[in-house]
Amino acid sequence: MSICITATGLYIPPYKISNEELVATFNQYVDNYNAEHQAQIDAGDIEPLQHSSAEFIEKVSGIKSRYVMEKSGILDPEIMAPVIPYRKLGEELSVMAEMGVSALQQALDNAGLTADDLDGVILACSNFQRTYPAVAIEIQHAIGMKRGFAFDMNVACSAATFGLSQVVGSIRAGLGKRVAVINVEITSAHLNWRNRDSHFIFGDVATATIVEELETPKGYEILDSKLFTQFSTNIKNEYGFMDRAEFLAAGTPMYPDIKEPVTDKLFLQHGRKVFKEVCPKVAEIISTHLQENDLQPSEIKMMWLHQANANMLDLILRMVVGKEADKSIAPSVIDEFANTSSASPMIVFHRYQDQLSSGDLGVICSFGAGYSIGSVLVRKV
């Protein structure tokens, strides 16, 4: 029996924001802030904020645009956050579940399956709009799946590969023969759009992947998985349900009409440290994983990597395959989607999976906060 990826699905949000649109809003905010704090700037008490540019964004990241679930609030200099109305639980499908259902239905259609053909659903992503009931169970209900199990899991940007590994383990443990991994990311809601170093990084999206145990393999056979974690605070998002208690402990009451997010608890990363520390470790994990399976880097036909940064993609490719490696081995979608956290390697897989031939070796790899790194070796059937 083989365990195979047999189909994928991709949900793209309705709105797109170009670098130019984003920069126009950010620079207007900077001008407003500097004008409001001019006296403090002149006195040397604070530093003035600096403008951004579309050229700067593309140079440091490779990003040209991103998709989002709501656009007007992000592009309003007075708000600079998505404005998404609350949906009453049990009466309306949550935004995350709606995105997940769309991606999963597409994957089911591509696999020629129905919801009740599934034994399990794992929602693996960076952020969840609530603690419980699990959004995965809401998706299970909404898709019409009347049996099996569903649960949420979070390993930040590595959630896709960790989710795939969890599916393989669940199948081998006899919990089911057909399980879906869904990656839903509304990263626009966790981003501080007023931070020049990171306001451009993320986009929203949802992906779904069907994994099946089959007597006759099809799609991509999963050969092996390798997971790694190491604690680091260089990438973090501390916003959570304890905020109210922490505010009260600090003597700061939480009023219902507070509109300004607690920006120092939103997404924050030390980009240079992350680049320097993560890239070599990712290359080491992939290289070791290949060795453990008696495979050579030269055998890799495609690497579907986490789309964190175009420069990271190039460096990891060269460190694993060689300095003269063909860039087409590690295709990129970051220019169109930006960083979509857990969903990003599966977007690339969805877009490029048909380009390999039977017998070709591929690597699905994710990396991110934790630090967390996941490598999944697959072979085209």
Secondary structure, 3 states (H helix, E strand, C coil): CEEEEEEEEEECCCEEEEHHHHHHHHHHHHHHHHHHCHHHHHCCCCCCCCCCCHHHHHHHHCCCEEEECCCCCCCCCCCCCCCCCCCCECCECCHHHHHHHHHHHHHHHHHCCCHHHCCEEEEECCCCCCCCCCHHHHHHHHHCCCCCEEEEECCHHHHHHHHHHHHHHHHHCCCCCEEEEEEEEEHHHCCCCCCCCCCCCECEEEEEEEEEEECCCCCEEEEEEEEEECCCCCEECCCCCCHHHHHHHCCCCCCCCCCCCCHHHCCEECHHHHHHHHHHHHHHHHHHHHHHCCCCHHHEEEEEECCCCHHHHHHHHHHHHCCCCCHHHCCCCHHHHCECHHHHHHHHHHHHHHHCCCCCEEEEEEEECCCEEEEEEEEEC
